[in-house]
């Protein structure tokens, strides 16, 4: 590396930026895991106290949103939320980002059966680092597509010994 390139590269700033992105990604992962495991404390830990969330079905603060989403998902048989690509821009103690997501919901159908509800979209987020903690301060959930199909548990019926995801402390990762 020549002297000009070395003088322009700020290793400390790069490490701070990478650490911020790591911590923001961890907040996003806590949020998703909290949804699927029906763990309201874990989901809530992704947000600062003054966060505002708009998911389309409701708008409110972090506590209202966590109560809403936990109640909504509790009516499902199971869920699986997956994060995709992201773009995060860090500017000091603030950041903005966009995360793609896909979410599968095993939901009861009106006829007493099951349905597979797939929702894909993006989280448009703003983050803040307060007292060393990066968390979400604003989130807008944008829905890009939805697919609703009949569902089945045939795989689990045919493979009763297969490890299966659980909720409320019953997941293999929690036991």
ChimeraX attribute file (.defattr): number of C-alpha atoms within 10 A of each C-alpha:
attribute: neighborCount
match mode: 1-to-1
recipient: residues
	/A:1	6
	/A:2	6
	/A:3	7
	/A:4	8
	/A:5	8
	/A:6	10
	/A:7	9
	/A:8	8
	/A:9	10
	/A:10	9
	/A:11	10
	/A:12	9
	/A:13	11
	/A:14	11
	/A:15	11
	/A:16	13
	/A:17	16
	/A:18	13
	/A:19	13
	/A:20	26
	/A:21	19
	/A:22	13
	/A:23	17
	/A:24	25
	/A:25	19
	/A:26	15
	/A:27	23
	/A:28	22
	/A:29	18
	/A:30	19
	/A:31	23
	/A:32	22
	/A:33	18
	/A:34	23
	/A:35	23
	/A:36	25
	/A:37	24
	/A:38	22
	/A:39	19
	/A:40	19
	/A:41	13
	/A:42	19
	/A:43	25
	/A:44	22
	/A:45	17
	/A:46	26
	/A:47	28
	/A:48	20
	/A:49	14
	/A:50	12
	/A:51	20
	/A:52	20
	/A:53	23
	/A:54	17
	/A:55	15
	/A:56	10
	/A:57	8
	/A:58	12
	/A:59	15
	/A:60	14
	/A:61	18
	/A:62	24
	/A:63	17
	/A:64	13
	/A:65	20
	/A:66	23
	/A:67	12
	/A:68	16
	/A:69	17
	/A:70	18
	/A:71	13
	/A:72	10
	/A:73	18
	/A:74	18
	/A:75	12
	/A:76	14
	/A:77	14
	/A:78	18
	/A:79	23
	/A:80	16
	/A:81	20
	/A:82	15
	/A:83	18
	/A:84	12
	/A:85	9
	/A:86	14
	/A:87	12
	/A:88	17
	/A:89	15
	/A:90	19
	/A:91	11
	/A:92	12
	/A:93	13
	/A:94	17
	/A:95	21
	/A:96	19
	/A:97	19
	/A:98	19
	/A:99	18
	/A:100	19
	/A:101	21
	/A:102	18
	/A:103	17
	/A:104	19
	/A:105	22
	/A:106	22
	/A:107	21
	/A:108	17
	/A:109	13
	/A:110	8
	/A:111	6
	/A:112	7
	/A:113	11
	/A:114	19
	/A:115	19
	/A:116	19
	/A:117	18
	/A:118	18
	/A:119	17
	/A:120	19
	/A:121	18
	/A:122	21
	/A:123	21
	/A:124	18
	/A:125	20
	/A:126	21
	/A:127	27
	/A:128	24
	/A:129	18
	/A:130	11
	/A:131	6
	/A:132	10
	/A:133	17
	/A:134	25
	/A:135	27
	/A:136	30
	/A:137	23
	/A:138	21
	/A:139	23
	/A:140	17
	/A:141	20
	/A:142	16
	/A:143	16
	/A:144	12
	/A:145	10
	/A:146	13
	/A:147	10
	/A:148	13
	/A:149	12
	/A:150	13
	/A:151	16
	/A:152	13
	/A:153	9
	/A:154	8
	/A:155	9
	/A:156	12
	/A:157	10
	/A:158	9
	/A:159	9
	/A:160	9
	/A:161	8
	/A:162	10
	/A:163	10
	/A:164	10
	/A:165	14
	/A:166	17
	/A:167	18
	/A:168	13
	/A:169	12
	/A:170	12
	/A:171	14
	/A:172	11
	/A:173	8
	/A:174	10
	/A:175	6
